[in-house]
């Protein structure tokens, strides 16, 4: 979750050019809109890939649990006096 907070800063930092002129004691900071859009697109694609992978793992884990556990039938008989007896198969 913390990376989501830092992501805009990382994208912005990847898309800026810093030029310093020590003779004039100046610094120039330039932003490249195309690089910002490309970095944002790459981040979105990566997030989509990660989400897809998580979904695939969850589905295969669910199938594995279903195959391991299988179906369980339980019969419960309740008498009028309130006693219960169970028979798991």
DSSP file (Angstrom, degrees, kcal/mol; ACC not computed):
  #  RESIDUE AA STRUCTURE BP1 BP2  ACC     N-H-->O    O-->H-N    N-H-->O    O-->H-N    TCO  KAPPA ALPHA  PHI   PSI    X-CA   Y-CA   Z-CA
    1    1 A X    >>        0   0    0      0, 0.0     4,-0.9     0, 0.0     3,-0.7   0.000 360.0 360.0 360.0 -33.9    0.0    0.0    0.0
    2    2 A X  H >>  +     0   0    0      1,-0.2     4,-1.7     2,-0.2     3,-0.6   0.844 360.0  61.3 -64.5 -31.6    2.8    2.4    0.7
    3    3 A X  H 3> S+     0   0    0      1,-0.2     4,-1.8     2,-0.2    -1,-0.2   0.830  96.4  60.4 -64.9 -29.8    4.1    2.1   -2.9
    4    4 A X  H <> S+     0   0    0     -3,-0.7     4,-0.5     1,-0.2    -1,-0.2   0.846 105.1  48.5 -65.5 -31.8    0.8    3.5   -4.1
    5    5 A X  H << S+     0   0    0     -4,-0.9     4,-0.4    -3,-0.6     3,-0.3   0.885 116.9  41.5 -72.5 -38.5    1.5    6.7   -2.1
    6    6 A X  H  X S+     0   0    0     -4,-1.7     4,-2.3     1,-0.2     3,-0.3   0.650  93.0  87.6 -83.3 -15.8    5.0    7.0   -3.5
    7    7 A X  H  X S+     0   0    0     -4,-1.8     4,-2.6     1,-0.2     5,-0.2   0.884  85.4  50.3 -56.8 -46.5    4.0    6.0   -7.1
    8    8 A X  H  X S+     0   0    0     -4,-0.5     4,-2.3    -3,-0.3    -1,-0.2   0.889 112.1  49.3 -60.6 -36.0    3.1    9.5   -8.3
    9    9 A X  H  > S+     0   0    0     -4,-0.4     4,-2.6    -3,-0.3    -1,-0.2   0.900 111.4  48.7 -67.9 -39.2    6.4   10.8   -7.0
   10   10 A X  H  X S+     0   0    0     -4,-2.3     4,-2.0     2,-0.2    -2,-0.2   0.905 111.7  49.1 -66.2 -41.3    8.4    8.0   -8.6
   11   11 A X  H  X S+     0   0    0     -4,-2.6     4,-0.9    -5,-0.2    -2,-0.2   0.920 113.4  46.9 -63.7 -43.4    6.6    8.6  -11.9
   12   12 A X  H >< S+     0   0    0     -4,-2.3     3,-0.6    -5,-0.2     4,-0.2   0.908 111.5  50.7 -65.3 -42.0    7.3   12.4  -11.7
   13   13 A X  H >< S+     0   0    0     -4,-2.6     3,-0.9     1,-0.2    -1,-0.2   0.856 108.1  53.4 -65.2 -33.9   10.9   11.8  -10.8
   14   14 A X  H 3< S+     0   0    0     -4,-2.0    -1,-0.2     1,-0.2    -2,-0.2   0.738 110.5  48.4 -71.0 -21.3   11.4    9.4  -13.8
   15   15 A X  T << S+     0   0    0     -4,-0.9    17,-2.5    -3,-0.6     2,-0.4   0.279  94.7  89.2-104.7  10.4   10.0   12.0  -16.1
   16   16 A X  E <   -A   31   0A   0     -3,-0.9     2,-0.5    15,-0.2    15,-0.2  -0.846  56.3-153.9-113.6 149.9   12.0   15.1  -15.1
   17   17 A X  E     -A   30   0A   0     13,-2.9    13,-2.8    -2,-0.4     2,-0.5  -0.975   9.1-160.2-117.1 129.5   15.4   16.3  -16.3
   18   18 A X  E     -A   29   0A   0     -2,-0.5     2,-0.5    11,-0.2    11,-0.2  -0.947   9.3-178.5-113.8 124.4   17.5   18.4  -14.0
   19   19 A X  E     -A   28   0A   0      9,-3.0     9,-3.9    -2,-0.5     2,-0.4  -0.985   6.2-165.6-121.7 127.7   20.3   20.6  -15.4
   20   20 A X  E     -A   27   0A   0     -2,-0.5     2,-0.7     7,-0.3     7,-0.2  -0.940   9.3-159.5-117.2 137.8   22.5   22.6  -13.2
   21   21 A X  E  >> -A   26   0A   0      5,-3.2     5,-2.0    -2,-0.4     4,-0.9  -0.916   5.6-174.3-114.2 102.4   24.8   25.4  -14.3
   22   22 A X  T  45S+     0   0    0     -2,-0.7    -1,-0.1     1,-0.2     5,-0.0   0.769  81.2  60.5 -71.6 -24.4   27.4   26.0  -11.7
   23   23 A X  T  45S+     0   0    0      1,-0.2    -1,-0.2     3,-0.1    -2,-0.0   0.907 117.9  28.6 -68.6 -40.5   28.9   29.0  -13.5
   24   24 A X  T  45S-     0   0    0     -3,-0.2    -1,-0.2     2,-0.1    -2,-0.2   0.431 106.0-124.5 -97.9  -1.1   25.6   31.0  -13.3
   25   25 A X  T  <5 +     0   0    0     -4,-0.9     2,-0.3     1,-0.2    -3,-0.2   0.923  66.9 130.4  55.9  47.9   24.5   29.2  -10.1
   26   26 A X  E   < -A   21   0A   0     -5,-2.0    -5,-3.2     2,-0.0     2,-0.4  -0.888  43.9-156.6-128.3 159.8   21.2   28.1  -11.7
   27   27 A X  E     -A   20   0A   0     -2,-0.3     2,-0.5    -7,-0.2    -7,-0.3  -1.000   6.1-155.1-137.0 136.3   19.3   24.9  -12.0
   28   28 A X  E     -A   19   0A   0     -9,-3.9    -9,-3.0    -2,-0.4     2,-0.5  -0.945   4.7-166.1-115.4 131.5   16.7   24.0  -14.6
   29   29 A X  E     -A   18   0A   0     -2,-0.5     2,-0.4   -11,-0.2   -11,-0.2  -0.973   9.8-176.1-118.8 120.6   14.0   21.4  -14.0
   30   30 A X  E     -A   17   0A   0    -13,-2.8   -13,-2.9    -2,-0.5     2,-0.4  -0.940  12.8-151.9-120.7 139.3   12.1   20.1  -17.1
   31   31 A X  E     -A   16   0A   0     -2,-0.4     2,-0.7   -15,-0.2   -15,-0.2  -0.912   6.5-150.0-108.4 136.2    9.2   17.7  -17.1
   32   32 A X     >  -     0   0    0    -17,-2.5     4,-1.8    -2,-0.4     3,-0.2  -0.913   2.9-162.3-107.4 109.5    8.5   15.5  -20.1
   33   33 A X  H  > S+     0   0    0     -2,-0.7     4,-2.5     1,-0.2     5,-0.2   0.855  89.4  55.1 -60.4 -37.8    4.8   14.8  -20.5
   34   34 A X  H  > S+     0   0    0      1,-0.2     4,-2.5     2,-0.2    -1,-0.2   0.903 107.5  48.9 -64.7 -40.7    5.4   11.8  -22.8
   35   35 A X  H  > S+     0   0    0     -3,-0.2     4,-2.4     2,-0.2    -1,-0.2   0.868 110.5  51.7 -66.8 -35.6    7.6   10.1  -20.2
   36   36 A X  H  X S+     0   0    0     -4,-1.8     4,-2.4   -21,-0.2    -2,-0.2   0.934 111.9  46.0 -64.4 -45.9    5.0   10.7  -17.5
   37   37 A X  H  X S+     0   0    0     -4,-2.5     4,-2.4     2,-0.2    -2,-0.2   0.899 113.4  49.5 -65.1 -40.3    2.3    9.2  -19.6
   38   38 A X  H  X S+     0   0    0     -4,-2.5     4,-2.6     2,-0.2    -1,-0.2   0.917 111.9  47.8 -64.8 -42.8    4.5    6.2  -20.5
   39   39 A X  H  X S+     0   0    0     -4,-2.4     4,-2.3     2,-0.2    -2,-0.2   0.900 112.6  49.0 -65.4 -39.9    5.5    5.6  -16.9
   40   40 A X  H  X S+     0   0    0     -4,-2.4     4,-2.3     2,-0.2    -1,-0.2   0.903 111.8  49.3 -65.7 -40.4    1.9    5.8  -15.7
   41   41 A X  H  X S+     0   0    0     -4,-2.4     4,-2.5     2,-0.2    -2,-0.2   0.921 111.0  49.2 -64.4 -43.8    0.8    3.4  -18.5
   42   42 A X  H  X S+     0   0    0     -4,-2.6     4,-2.4     1,-0.2    -2,-0.2   0.907 111.0  50.2 -61.8 -41.3    3.6    1.0  -17.5
   43   43 A X  H  X S+     0   0    0     -4,-2.3     4,-2.4     2,-0.2    -1,-0.2   0.905 111.1  48.8 -63.9 -40.9    2.5    1.2  -13.9
   44   44 A X  H  X S+     0   0    0     -4,-2.3     4,-2.2     2,-0.2    -2,-0.2   0.902 111.5  49.4 -65.7 -40.5   -1.1    0.5  -14.8
   45   45 A X  H  X S+     0   0    0     -4,-2.5     4,-2.3     2,-0.2    -2,-0.2   0.906 111.6  48.9 -64.6 -41.3   -0.1   -2.5  -17.0
   46   46 A X  H  X S+     0   0    0     -4,-2.4     4,-2.5     2,-0.2    -2,-0.2   0.910 110.3  50.8 -64.7 -42.2    2.0   -3.9  -14.2
   47   47 A X  H  X S+     0   0    0     -4,-2.4     4,-2.4     1,-0.2    -2,-0.2   0.898 110.4  50.2 -62.3 -39.8   -0.8   -3.5  -11.6
   48   48 A X  H  X S+     0   0    0     -4,-2.2     4,-2.3     2,-0.2    -2,-0.2   0.899 110.6  49.4 -64.1 -41.0   -3.2   -5.3  -14.0
   49   49 A X  H  X S+     0   0    0     -4,-2.3     4,-2.4     2,-0.2    -2,-0.2   0.906 111.6  48.7 -64.4 -41.7   -0.7   -8.1  -14.5
   50   50 A X  H  X S+     0   0    0     -4,-2.5     4,-2.5     2,-0.2    -2,-0.2   0.923 111.5  49.4 -64.3 -43.9   -0.3   -8.5  -10.7
   51   51 A X  H  X S+     0   0    0     -4,-2.4     4,-2.2     1,-0.2    -2,-0.2   0.903 111.2  49.8 -62.6 -40.6   -4.0   -8.5  -10.1
   52   52 A X  H  X S+     0   0    0     -4,-2.3     4,-2.3     2,-0.2    -1,-0.2   0.910 110.5  49.9 -63.8 -42.3   -4.5  -11.1  -12.8
   53   53 A X  H  X S+     0   0    0     -4,-2.4     4,-2.4     2,-0.2    -2,-0.2   0.904 109.7  50.7 -63.9 -41.0   -1.8  -13.3  -11.3
   54   54 A X  H  X S+     0   0    0     -4,-2.5     4,-2.5     1,-0.2    -1,-0.2   0.907 110.1  50.5 -63.3 -41.0   -3.4  -13.0   -7.8
   55   55 A X  H  X S+     0   0    0     -4,-2.2     4,-2.3     2,-0.2    -2,-0.2   0.897 110.0  50.1 -62.9 -40.6   -6.7  -14.0   -9.3
   56   56 A X  H  X S+     0   0    0     -4,-2.3     4,-2.4     2,-0.2    -2,-0.2   0.907 111.3  48.1 -65.0 -41.5   -5.1  -17.0  -10.9
   57   57 A X  H  X S+     0   0    0     -4,-2.4     4,-2.4     2,-0.2    -2,-0.2   0.916 111.5  50.3 -65.2 -42.5   -3.5  -18.1   -7.7
   58   58 A X  H  X S+     0   0    0     -4,-2.5     4,-2.3     2,-0.2    -2,-0.2   0.909 111.7  48.2 -62.8 -41.4   -6.7  -17.7   -5.8
   59   59 A X  H  X S+     0   0    0     -4,-2.3     4,-2.2     2,-0.2    -2,-0.2   0.927 113.3  46.1 -65.6 -44.7   -8.6  -19.8   -8.3
   60   60 A X  H  X S+     0   0    0     -4,-2.4     4,-2.2     1,-0.2    -1,-0.2   0.864 112.2  51.7 -68.6 -33.4   -6.1  -22.6   -8.4
   61   61 A X  H  X S+     0   0    0     -4,-2.4     4,-2.5    -5,-0.2    -1,-0.2   0.912 109.0  50.7 -66.5 -41.6   -5.9  -22.6   -4.6
   62   62 A X  H  X S+     0   0    0     -4,-2.3     4,-2.3     2,-0.2    -2,-0.2   0.903 111.1  48.2 -61.2 -41.9   -9.7  -22.8   -4.4
   63   63 A X  H  X S+     0   0    0     -4,-2.2     4,-2.4     2,-0.2    -1,-0.2   0.909 111.2  50.8 -64.8 -40.9   -9.7  -25.8   -6.8
   64   64 A X  H  X S+     0   0    0     -4,-2.2     4,-2.1     2,-0.2    -2,-0.2   0.904 111.1  47.6 -64.8 -40.8   -6.9  -27.5   -4.8
   65   65 A X  H  X S+     0   0    0     -4,-2.5     4,-2.8     2,-0.2     5,-0.4   0.918 111.8  50.6 -65.1 -42.8   -8.8  -27.1   -1.6
   66   66 A X  H  X S+     0   0    0     -4,-2.3     4,-1.9     1,-0.2    -2,-0.2   0.888 111.8  47.5 -62.2 -39.2  -12.0  -28.4   -3.2
   67   67 A X  H  < S+     0   0    0     -4,-2.4    -1,-0.2     2,-0.2    -2,-0.2   0.872 115.5  45.1 -69.6 -36.3  -10.1  -31.4   -4.5
   68   68 A X  H  < S+     0   0    0     -4,-2.1    -2,-0.2    -5,-0.2    -1,-0.2   0.920 121.9  34.6 -74.4 -44.4   -8.5  -32.1   -1.2
   69   69 A X  H  < S+     0   0    0     -4,-2.8    -3,-0.2    -5,-0.2    -2,-0.2   0.919  86.5 177.9 -79.2 -45.4  -11.6  -31.7    1.0
   70   70 A X     <  -     0   0    0     -4,-1.9     2,-0.4    -5,-0.4    -1,-0.1  -0.310  45.8 -36.6  72.0-161.1  -14.2  -33.1   -1.3
   71   71 A X        -     0   0    0     -2,-0.0     2,-0.5     2,-0.0    -5,-0.0  -0.812  54.2-161.0-100.6 138.3  -17.8  -33.3   -0.3
   72   72 A X        -     0   0    0     -2,-0.4     2,-0.5     2,-0.0    -2,-0.0  -0.979   3.2-156.1-120.8 127.8  -18.8  -34.2    3.3
   73   73 A X        -     0   0    0     -2,-0.5    16,-2.5     2,-0.0     2,-0.4  -0.875   9.7-171.2-102.5 133.7  -22.2  -35.5    4.2
   74   74 A X  E     -B   88   0B   0     -2,-0.5     2,-0.5    14,-0.2    14,-0.2  -0.991   6.4-162.0-127.2 127.2  -23.5  -35.1    7.7
   75   75 A X  E     -B   87   0B   0     12,-2.0    12,-2.2    -2,-0.4     2,-0.5  -0.933   9.2-173.0-107.4 128.0  -26.7  -36.6    9.0
   76   76 A X  E     -B   86   0B   0     -2,-0.5     2,-0.5    10,-0.2    10,-0.2  -0.983   6.6-163.9-123.2 128.9  -28.2  -35.2   12.2
   77   77 A X  E     -B   85   0B   0      8,-2.4     8,-1.8    -2,-0.5     2,-0.5  -0.952   5.3-164.1-112.0 126.0  -31.1  -36.7   14.0
   78   78 A X  E     -B   84   0B   0     -2,-0.5     6,-0.2     6,-0.2     2,-0.1  -0.944   7.0-154.8-113.8 124.2  -32.9  -34.6   16.6
   79   79 A X    >   -     0   0    0      4,-2.2     3,-1.6    -2,-0.5    -2,-0.0  -0.466  29.8-108.0 -91.0 165.9  -35.2  -36.3   19.1
   80   80 A X  T 3  S+     0   0    0      1,-0.3    -1,-0.1    -2,-0.1    -2,-0.0   0.773 116.3  62.4 -65.1 -26.0  -38.1  -34.7   20.9
   81   81 A X  T 3  S-     0   0    0      2,-0.1    -1,-0.3     1,-0.1     3,-0.1   0.466 119.3-106.7 -81.9   1.1  -36.2  -34.7   24.2
   82   82 A X  S <  S+     0   0    0     -3,-1.6     2,-0.2     1,-0.3    -2,-0.1   0.362  74.8 135.0  95.3  -4.4  -33.6  -32.3   22.7
   83   83 A X        -     0   0    0     -5,-0.0    -4,-2.2     2,-0.0     2,-0.4  -0.547  38.4-156.3 -78.2 143.4  -30.8  -34.8   22.3
   84   84 A X  E     -B   78   0B   0     -2,-0.2     2,-0.4    -6,-0.2    -6,-0.2  -0.929  10.4-170.6-119.3 145.6  -28.8  -34.8   19.1
   85   85 A X  E     -B   77   0B   0     -8,-1.8    -8,-2.4    -2,-0.4     2,-0.3  -0.999  10.4-161.2-132.0 134.0  -26.9  -37.6   17.5
   86   86 A X  E     -B   76   0B   0     -2,-0.4     2,-0.4   -10,-0.2   -10,-0.2  -0.848  11.4-168.7-116.9 152.0  -24.7  -37.0   14.5
   87   87 A X  E     -B   75   0B   0    -12,-2.2   -12,-2.0    -2,-0.3     2,-0.4  -0.873  10.1-163.4-140.1 102.5  -23.2  -39.3   12.0
   88   88 A X  E      B   74   0B   0     -2,-0.4   -14,-0.2   -14,-0.2    -2,-0.0  -0.697 360.0 360.0 -88.5 138.6  -20.5  -37.9    9.7
   89   89 A X              0   0    0    -16,-2.5   -15,-0.1    -2,-0.4    -1,-0.1   0.359 360.0 360.0-118.0 360.0  -19.8  -39.9    6.5
